[in-house]
Amino acid sequence: MYTNLTPARAMLRLLGRHRGLWLLAALATVATVFLGYLTPILLSETIDCILSGHPSTLPAWLLDALRSLGATRAWVTEHLWFLAAALIAISVLNGAFSYIRGRCTALASENIAKDLRETLYSHLQRLPFAWHVKAETGDLIQRCTSDVDTLRRFLAAQVLEIVNALLMVAVALTVMLQRSARLTLYSLILVPALFFFAMWFFRKVRKHFRISDEAEAKMSAVLQENLSGVRVVRAFGQQRREEEKFETVSEDFRGKTLHLTNLLSVYWGGGDFLSMLQSAITLLVCVVLAVRGEITVGTLVLFTSYVSQLLWPIRQLGRTLSDSGKSLVAMERIQDILNAPVEPEEPDALKPDLSGDIVFDHVTFAYPDDGVPVLQDVSFTIPAGKTAAVLGATGSGKSTLVYLLQRLYEPTEGRITIGGVDLRRIDRSWLRSHVGLIMQEPFLYSRTIRENVGIVLRQPEEERIRRAADIASASGFIARADKGYDTVIGERGVTLSGGQKQRIAIARTLLKDNQILIFDDSLSAVDTETDAHIRAALRREAGHLTTLIISHRVTTLSQADLILVLEKGRITDQGTHAELAARPGLYQRINSIQTGLEEEFHRQEPGEVNA
């Protein structure tokens, strides 16, 4: 909707939303401008025509209309209360139209901000995994909140100020030129300087708004990163270092924002000086001409009032322009997200049964950023309903296998099939909704345990939730929690141990409609006994599912039907536990090391173990 447009055109399209409210607000603005200028005209006519006896300066058609209503000079002179009532009525009407304008602009801008936030959120859900990997969470949060709010404030407070300023200038010039062209020239002599000063300020300040916004985004990113990793910060005693890091970005934000504030101060100070000087010039000339008898006192009142009203919108133009500059920067930052291409629609994609064999056929993959192959000519087959396991060093490409299976990335070469169907032809949403993934560091919400486990269910089903917790060996520690399943866990599950979080994640995944299960080192934080218990329960409950296990623990891998050894992106060996343990290679070495450590541990005395 707002993609492939300049920020200015995108903002115009925003204004097109809720156009009925904007039109009503614009009409109210027109009314307030005309009513605002009526008061000086009424005072001028009262002083010159009613009190001093000078001829009226009102248009002939208006005088004829007033006379037809009986509002002659004699009648008004006898009923001066009518003028006071007229002034009060003008003020009341002006206030009513100002309220309508403010109400309409507030409602329209809030609706636009709501729509824009929801559009951003929806777009973020459909962006590729690769895009999210490179994005900073703190920066994204600021773009979806602070930048949207910047636009909302501009739309609510400044857009109609442009209409207001143009109307005020047009009406004031029309009335002032009719009274005195020479006095109008004196009254506007500094207006061009004030206007060009506003334009200079707009060009100067716009780039500094972007600099300040980016500095704030960096500060938000550091804050978000620290709060997300609070456990690591405490564990390594890095509080002071984190404070110094935040102080650095905070000081940078302060400096750049202070420079922006100084520019604003220069503009407002300079604008005040030029405005006061222009008012002084107008007043001085009016007094001189009035003393000479070249203008009436009413004209003096009208010009001094109009100049004050005229200078305000012109001076305000600088603020309007500066806010528009800030809003254009905010819109540009929002468009950076909206212009990012989403995962393409697949109207012809298939939704097949995923219970068939999983085949990697000469798969090679390199991440787009560096082009260095992470997987090279990988080929293997996981028979339907069987369990395969992957062993490999850090960086060998184990997690990349998972990314490819969920179509978070596409193979650079070769192909992956499930039940003979190429993965590229399978609908992404269908694939991901039927592939259960439990990660080493699962994400948990700051809600109750029941809500975290049952989050995949449309309606809470207590029996299914408890059954899944039993299979994942989570029911024991849940029962010991303060409020059982109603215990609220901290953000990202910070109040739980690593093993408890993994078991909650396993229980949650089991409630999905899975046809394939993937354990990405998701049993690493539980002890070997619990590991064995979970695997045994899974074989009983989900033994018909095709399962892929990634782990460094041989005892976890040993029960698999097929074990793949991955080294530097290549499959260097595959077979059963017995076959690989008997064959020289990485698996045999790791098996010997881990078996030796376990035997040594069991030989120790209880006292030594507890020491």
C-alpha positions in Angstrom: 0.0 0.0 0.0 2.8 2.4 0.8 5.6 0.6 -1.0 7.6 2.0 -3.9 6.5 5.5 -3.2 8.5 8.6 -2.0 7.9 9.4 1.6 5.9 12.5 0.6 3.6 10.5 -1.7 3.2 7.8 1.0 2.1 10.5 3.5 -0.4 11.9 1.0 -1.8 8.4 0.6 -2.1 8.2 4.4 -4.1 11.4 4.3 -6.4 9.8 1.8 -7.5 7.4 4.5 -10.6 8.7 6.4 -10.9 11.5 3.8 -14.4 12.4 5.2 -12.9 13.3 8.6 -10.2 15.4 6.9 -12.7 17.2 4.8 -14.8 18.1 7.8 -11.7 19.2 9.6 -10.7 21.4 6.6 -14.1 23.0 6.5 -13.9 23.7 10.3 -10.5 25.3 9.7 -11.9 27.6 7.0 -14.6 28.6 9.4 -12.2 29.4 12.2 -10.0 31.5 9.9 -12.9 33.7 8.8 -14.3 33.9 12.3 -10.9 34.8 13.7 -10.6 37.8 11.3 -14.2 39.0 12.0 -13.4 40.3 15.4 -10.8 42.9 14.3 -13.1 44.0 11.5 -16.0 44.4 13.9 -13.9 46.4 16.3 -12.6 48.6 13.5 -16.1 49.3 12.2 -17.3 50.0 15.7 -14.5 52.6 16.4 -14.6 54.2 13.0 -18.2 54.0 11.8 -20.3 53.8 15.0 -18.3 55.9 17.5 -16.4 58.3 15.1 -18.9 58.7 12.3 -16.5 57.7 9.5 -18.0 56.0 6.4 -18.1 52.2 6.6 -15.5 50.2 4.8 -17.6 47.1 4.5 -18.6 45.9 1.0 -21.7 47.5 -0.5 -23.5 44.2 -0.7 -23.0 43.5 2.9 -24.1 47.0 4.0 -27.3 46.6 1.9 -28.0 43.2 3.6 -27.5 44.7 7.0 -29.8 47.7 6.3 -32.5 45.3 5.0 -32.4 43.6 8.4 -32.7 46.9 10.1 -29.1 47.1 11.4 -28.6 50.7 10.5 -25.9 53.0 12.2 -28.6 54.6 14.3 -30.0 51.3 15.5 -26.6 49.9 16.3 -25.7 53.1 18.2 -28.8 52.7 20.4 -28.1 49.0 20.8 -24.4 48.6 21.5 -25.1 45.4 23.4 -25.6 43.9 20.0 -21.9 44.4 19.2 -20.9 42.7 22.5 -23.3 39.8 21.7 -21.8 39.5 18.2 -18.3 39.3 19.7 -19.4 36.7 22.1 -21.2 34.7 19.4 -18.1 34.8 17.2 -15.9 33.5 20.0 -18.4 30.7 20.8 -18.6 29.7 17.1 -14.8 29.9 16.8 -14.4 27.6 19.8 -17.0 25.2 18.4 -15.3 24.9 15.0 -11.9 24.6 16.7 -13.3 21.7 18.7 -14.7 20.0 15.5 -11.4 20.5 13.8 -9.4 19.0 16.7 -11.8 16.2 17.2 -11.7 15.2 13.5 -8.0 15.4 13.1 -7.4 13.5 16.3 -9.8 10.7 15.3 -8.4 10.5 11.7 -4.7 10.5 12.9 -5.4 7.9 15.6 -7.1 5.7 13.0 -4.3 6.1 10.6 -1.7 5.3 13.3 -3.7 2.2 14.3 -3.9 1.0 10.6 -0.2 1.7 10.1 0.9 -0.2 13.2 -1.2 -3.2 12.2 0.1 -3.0 8.6 3.7 -3.0 9.9 3.0 -5.9 12.2 1.3 -8.0 9.5 4.1 -7.2 7.1 6.8 -8.3 9.7 5.0 -11.6 10.0 5.4 -12.3 6.3 9.0 -11.2 5.9 11.6 -13.9 5.2 13.6 -15.4 8.0 16.8 -14.1 6.4 15.5 -10.5 6.8 14.8 -10.9 10.5 18.2 -12.5 11.1 19.9 -9.2 10.1 17.3 -6.8 11.7 17.8 -5.3 15.2 14.8 -5.9 17.5 15.1 -2.6 19.3 15.2 -0.6 16.0 12.2 -2.5 14.7 10.3 -1.7 17.9 11.1 2.0 17.6 10.0 2.1 13.9 6.7 0.4 14.8 6.0 2.7 17.8 8.0 5.9 18.0 8.1 6.6 14.3 4.4 5.8 13.9 3.7 8.2 16.8 5.7 10.9 15.1 3.5 10.6 12.0 0.4 10.6 14.2 1.4 13.8 15.9 2.2 15.5 12.6 -1.1 14.5 11.1 -3.0 15.5 14.2 -1.4 18.9 14.8 0.4 20.2 11.7 -1.2 19.1 8.4 -4.1 21.5 8.7 -1.8 24.2 9.9 -0.6 24.5 6.3 -4.3 25.1 5.1 -4.7 27.5 8.1 -1.6 29.5 7.2 -2.5 29.8 3.5 -6.1 30.9 4.3 -5.0 33.4 6.9 -2.5 35.0 4.5 -5.1 35.2 1.7 -7.8 36.7 3.8 -5.6 39.1 5.7 -4.0 40.4 2.4 -7.4 40.9 0.8 -8.7 43.0 3.7 -5.4 44.9 4.3 -4.9 45.8 0.7 -8.5 47.1 0.5 -7.8 49.4 3.5 -4.2 50.6 2.5 -1.7 49.2 0.0 1.1 51.2 1.5 0.5 50.2 5.0 0.2 46.6 3.9 3.6 46.8 2.4 5.1 48.1 5.6 3.2 45.4 7.5 4.8 42.6 5.4 8.3 44.0 4.8 10.0 41.3 7.0 7.6 38.4 6.0 9.8 37.2 3.1 12.8 37.1 5.5 10.7 35.1 8.0 9.6 32.7 5.2 13.1 32.1 3.8 14.4 31.6 7.4 11.8 28.9 7.9 12.8 27.2 4.6 16.5 27.3 5.6 15.6 25.8 8.9 13.6 23.0 7.3 16.5 22.0 5.0 19.0 22.2 7.9 17.0 20.3 10.5 15.7 17.4 8.4 19.0 15.4 8.3 19.5 16.0 12.0 16.1 14.4 12.7 17.3 11.2 11.0 20.6 11.3 12.9 18.7 11.7 16.2 16.3 8.9 15.3 19.1 6.5 14.4 20.9 7.3 17.7 17.7 6.6 19.6 17.3 3.3 17.7 20.8 2.2 18.8 20.0 3.1 22.4 16.7 1.1 22.2 18.6 -1.9 20.7 21.2 -1.9 23.5 18.4 -1.7 26.1 16.4 -4.5 24.5 19.5 -6.7 24.2 20.4 -6.2 27.8 17.0 -6.9 29.1 16.7 -10.0 26.9 20.1 -11.3 28.1 19.8 -10.3 31.7 20.6 -13.8 33.0 23.8 -13.9 31.0 24.8 -10.4 32.2 24.4 -11.5 35.8 26.1 -14.8 35.3 29.2 -13.2 33.9 29.2 -10.2 36.2 29.0 -7.8 33.2 26.7 -5.2 34.8 29.3 -2.5 34.8 30.3 -3.2 31.2 26.7 -3.1 30.2 26.2 0.2 32.0 29.2 1.7 30.2 27.8 0.5 26.9 24.4 2.1 27.6 26.1 5.3 28.8 28.0 5.5 25.5 24.9 5.2 23.3 22.9 7.4 25.7 25.5 10.1 25.6 25.6 9.9 21.8 21.8 10.2 21.7 21.9 13.1 24.1 24.6 15.0 22.1 22.7 14.6 18.8 19.4 15.5 20.3 20.9 18.5 22.0 22.3 19.7 18.7 18.8 19.3 17.2 17.3 21.2 20.2 19.9 24.0 19.7 18.8 24.4 16.1 15.2 24.6 17.2 16.1 27.2 19.7 17.9 29.3 17.0 14.9 29.1 14.8 12.3 30.0 17.5 14.5 32.8 18.9 15.2 34.2 15.4 11.5 33.8 14.5 10.4 35.6 17.6 12.9 38.5 16.9 11.7 38.9 13.3 8.0 38.7 14.4 8.4 41.2 17.2 10.3 43.5 14.9 7.7 43.3 12.2 4.9 44.0 14.8 6.9 47.0 16.1 7.4 48.4 12.5 3.6 48.0 11.8 2.6 49.6 15.1 5.1 52.5 14.6 3.9 53.3 11.0 0.3 53.0 12.0 0.7 55.4 14.9 2.5 57.9 12.7 -0.1 57.7 10.0 -2.9 57.9 12.5 -1.4 61.0 14.1 -1.2 62.6 10.6 -4.8 61.7 10.0 -4.0 59.5 7.0 -5.6 56.4 8.6 -8.3 56.0 11.2 -7.9 54.5 14.7 -10.0 51.6 13.5 -7.6 50.9 10.7 -4.7 51.0 13.2 -6.5 48.4 15.4 -7.3 46.3 12.3 -3.7 46.3 11.0 -2.0 45.7 14.3 -4.4 42.8 15.0 -4.0 41.3 11.5 -0.2 41.5 11.6 -0.1 39.6 14.9 -2.5 37.0 13.5 -0.6 36.9 10.1 2.9 36.5 11.6 1.9 33.5 13.8 1.1 31.1 11.0 4.1 32.2 9.0 6.4 31.8 12.0 4.6 28.5 12.7 5.4 27.4 9.2 9.0 26.7 10.4 7.7 24.3 13.0 5.3 22.8 10.5 8.2 22.3 8.0 10.5 20.9 10.7 7.8 18.5 11.9 7.1 17.5 8.3 10.8 16.8 7.9 10.8 14.6 11.0 7.7 12.9 9.7 9.2 12.3 6.3 12.2 10.7 8.0 9.8 8.6 10.1 7.9 7.6 7.0 11.1 6.7 5.2 12.1 4.4 8.1 8.7 2.8 8.1 8.9 2.3 4.4 12.3 0.5 4.9 10.2 -2.2 6.5 7.2 -2.1 4.1 9.5 -2.1 1.0 11.2 -5.3 2.2 9.9 -8.1 0.0 7.7 -10.6 1.8 7.8 -14.3 1.1 6.1 -14.7 -2.3 2.5 -16.0 -2.5 2.2 -19.6 -3.8 -1.3 -20.0 -5.2 -0.4 -23.3 -6.8 1.6 -24.7 -3.9 0.7 -28.2 -2.7 -0.5 -29.4 0.7 0.5 -33.0 0.6 0.8 -35.6 3.3 4.2 -35.2 4.9 4.5 -38.7 6.3 6.7 -39.9 3.4 10.5 -40.3 3.1 12.6 -37.2 3.6 15.3 -37.1 0.9 18.2 -34.7 0.6 19.4 -35.1 -3.0 22.9 -33.5 -3.5 22.0 -30.4 -1.6 24.4 -27.5 -1.4 23.6 -24.3 0.4 25.4 -20.9 1.0 23.9 -18.0 2.9 23.2 -15.0 0.5 25.5 -12.6 2.4 28.8 -14.3 1.9 28.2 -17.0 -0.7 30.4 -19.5 1.3 28.9 -23.0 1.1 27.7 -24.2 4.5 26.4 -27.5 3.2 28.1 -29.2 0.3 26.6 -32.1 -1.8 24.6 -33.5 1.1 22.6 -36.6 0.3 20.7 -38.9 2.7 17.3 -40.4 3.2 15.2 -40.6 6.3 12.5 -43.3 5.9 9.0 -42.4 6.8 8.2 -43.0 10.5 11.9 -43.5 11.4 14.2 -41.5 13.6 17.4 -39.9 12.2 20.0 -38.2 14.2 22.8 -35.7 13.3 26.1 -35.4 15.0 28.6 -32.6 14.1 30.8 -29.9 15.5 29.7 -26.3 16.0 29.4 -24.7 12.6 29.2 -27.9 10.7 25.8 -27.0 9.2 23.4 -28.9 11.5 21.0 -26.1 12.1 21.1 -25.2 8.4 19.5 -28.6 7.7 16.6 -27.6 10.0 16.3 -24.2 8.2 16.1 -25.9 4.8 13.6 -28.5 6.0 11.2 -25.6 7.1 11.9 -23.6 3.9 13.3 -20.7 5.9 16.0 -20.9 3.1 16.0 -22.6 -0.3 18.9 -24.9 -1.4 21.5 -23.3 -3.6 21.8 -26.6 -5.5 20.1 -29.9 -5.4 16.7 -30.6 -4.0 14.8 -31.8 -0.9 11.7 -34.0 -1.2 9.1 -35.3 1.3 7.2 -38.3 0.0 8.6 -37.6 -3.5 7.3 -34.0 -3.6 9.9 -31.2 -4.0 9.9 -29.0 -1.0 9.8 -25.9 -3.2 6.3 -27.0 -4.4 4.9 -27.4 -0.8 3.0 -24.5 0.7 5.2 -22.9 3.4 2.5 -22.4 6.0 1.3 -25.9 5.5 4.9 -27.3 5.8 5.7 -25.3 9.0 2.4 -26.1 10.6 3.1 -29.8 10.3 6.8 -29.8 11.1 7.3 -29.6 14.9 10.5 -27.8 15.8 11.9 -27.7 19.3 15.0 -25.5 19.6 17.9 -25.5 22.0 16.9 -22.0 23.3 13.1 -22.0 23.0 11.1 -18.8 23.2 8.5 -18.7 26.0 6.0 -16.0 26.7 5.5 -14.1 29.9 2.3 -15.9 30.6 1.2 -18.9 32.7 2.6 -22.4 32.1 -0.8 -23.5 30.9 -0.9 -20.7 28.3 2.6 -21.4 27.1 1.9 -25.1 26.6 -1.5 -24.7 25.1 -0.7 -21.7 22.9 -1.1 -23.7 19.7 -4.7 -24.7 20.7 -7.6 -22.5 19.7 -9.5 -23.5 22.8 -7.8 -24.6 26.1 -8.0 -28.4 26.5 -6.8 -29.3 30.0 -6.5 -33.0 29.4 -4.3 -32.6 26.2 -2.1 -30.0 27.9 -1.5 -32.2 30.9 -0.9 -35.3 28.7 1.7 -33.3 26.6 3.4 -32.2 29.9 3.6 -35.8 31.1 5.2 -36.9 27.8 7.8 -34.1 28.1 8.5 -35.0 31.7 7.4 -31.5 32.7 4.4 -32.4 35.0 6.7 -33.0 38.0 8.3 -29.5 38.2 4.9 -27.9 37.2 3.2 -29.6 40.2 5.9 -28.2 42.5 5.5 -24.6 41.2 3.6 -22.1 43.3 0.4 -22.2 41.4 1.0 -25.2 39.2 -0.2 -24.7 35.6 -1.3 -21.2 36.6 2.2 -20.1 37.5 3.3 -17.1 35.5 6.8 -17.5 34.1 9.0 -14.5 33.4 9.7 -13.0 30.0 11.3 -15.5 27.7 10.9 -18.0 30.6 13.6 -16.4 32.7 12.3 -17.9 35.9 12.8 -21.4 34.6 15.9 -23.5 34.2 17.2 -24.4 30.7 15.9 -27.9 31.0 12.5 -26.8 32.2 12.1 -24.4 29.3 13.1 -27.1 26.9 10.5 -29.5 28.4 7.8 -26.8 28.2 8.7 -26.3 24.5 8.5 -30.0 23.8 5.1 -30.2 25.4 3.9 -27.2 23.4 5.2 -28.7 20.1 3.5 -32.1 20.8 0.1 -30.3 20.7 0.6 -29.3 17.1 -0.6 -31.4 14.2 2.9 -32.8 13.5 3.9 -35.2 10.9 7.6 -34.5 11.3 9.4 -33.7 14.6 12.8 -31.9 14.8 14.8 -31.7 18.0 17.5 -29.1 17.4 19.7 -29.9 20.4 16.6 -29.4 22.5 17.4 -32.1 25.1 20.9 -30.6 25.9 19.8 -29.0 29.2 18.2 -32.0 30.7 20.0 -34.8 32.5 20.6 -38.2 30.8 17.9 -39.9 32.9 15.2 -37.3 32.0 16.5 -37.4 28.4 15.9 -41.2 28.2 12.5 -40.9 29.8 11.4 -38.2 27.3 12.7 -40.2 24.3 10.9 -43.4 25.6 7.7 -41.5 26.0 8.0 -40.0 22.6 8.6 -43.4 21.0 5.4 -44.6 22.7 3.3 -41.6 21.8 4.8 -40.3 18.5 6.7 -43.3 17.2 4.8 -43.1 13.9 6.3 -39.7 13.2 9.4 -39.1 11.2 11.9 -37.6 13.6 15.2 -35.7 13.2 17.4 -35.3 16.3 20.4 -32.9 16.5 22.5 -33.5 19.5 26.1 -33.7 20.9 25.1 -36.4 23.4 25.7 -40.0 22.1 23.1 -41.5 24.5 20.5 -39.3 22.8 21.6 -40.3 19.3 22.2 -44.0 20.0 18.5 -45.1 19.7 18.1 -43.5 16.2 17.5 -45.7 13.2 20.0 -43.6 11.2 22.8 -41.4 12.4 24.4 -38.8 10.1 27.9 -37.5 10.9 28.3 -34.0 9.5 31.7 -32.4 9.2 32.4 -29.0 7.6 29.1 -29.2 5.7 29.6 -32.7 4.3 28.1 -36.0 5.4 31.3 -38.0 6.2 29.6 -41.1 7.6 26.2 -42.6 8.3 24.7 -45.7 9.9 23.4 -47.1 13.2 25.0 -46.5 16.5 26.6 -50.0 16.5 28.0 -49.5 13.0 29.5 -46.1 13.7 30.8 -47.0 17.1 32.8 -49.8 15.5 34.1 -47.7 12.6 37.0 -45.3 13.0 35.9 -41.7 12.7 34.4 -38.7 14.5 31.5 -40.7 16.0 33.7 -43.4 17.4 36.0 -40.8 19.0 33.1 -38.9 20.6 31.5 -42.1 21.7 34.7 -43.3 23.4 35.2 -40.0 25.2 31.6 -39.8 26.5 31.5 -43.5 27.4 34.8 -43.1 29.3 33.6 -40.1 31.2 30.3 -41.8 32.2 32.2 -44.9 33.4 34.6 -42.8 35.4 31.7 -40.8 36.9 29.9 -44.0 38.0 33.1 -45.4 39.5 33.5 -42.5 41.8 32.4 -42.7 45.5 29.1 -41.0 46.5 31.1 -38.7 48.7 33.3 -37.6 45.8 30.2 -37.0 43.6 28.6 -34.9 46.2 31.7 -32.9 46.9 
